[in-house]
Amino acid sequence: MRREQAGAVARDGAGRGEVLLLAARPWFIWATLFAALLLEFMPLGRHPWLPDLLAMTLVFWNVHQPRRVGIGAGFVFGLLVDAQHAALLGEHALAYSLLGFFAVMLHRRLLWFSLPQQALQILPLFVAARLVEFLVAMMAGGAAPGLAFLAAPLLQAALWPLLSWLLLAPQRRAPEPDQNRPL
């Protein structure tokens, strides 16, 4: 089956019905993940309110392409983030693996909702991942960041519709014309 014919049906964020999406190309999936990793590596300082764009991108691809991006990808990217941030080895790896597991578990149900409703469904996942990072850091003797660490999951959930729109944009392109198919 050709890549153009293997489209997926997704809910449009505006509630206008269903939109036929083309299949995501593997190079695009991994390019967005590595771009999010590079953004995570930027020296912006360790602010507890900064959104974790890599976690958001991992969850997005775990929801939309669970066979291509799985829990193992979250673990490997988490180890890379731990090494770069000089954090406790496995802190982000555990959080990203749990995010991946729950995103794959919810992926069929989540796609039935509109983008704002998806953001509300994803918010507890981001809060739980942040709490896992917080608890692992506290067990290792880290300092408590206060309630500001809950601002990042709220910001991540607020950015979910924008991220979804951006990452689904290449799949909304018009398919190549075909003699046998009038799409």
Helices and strands as residue ranges (DSSP letters): E 8-11, E 18-21, H 26-40, H 53-64, H 71-85, H 91-110, H 115-139, G 146-150, H 151-168, G 169-172
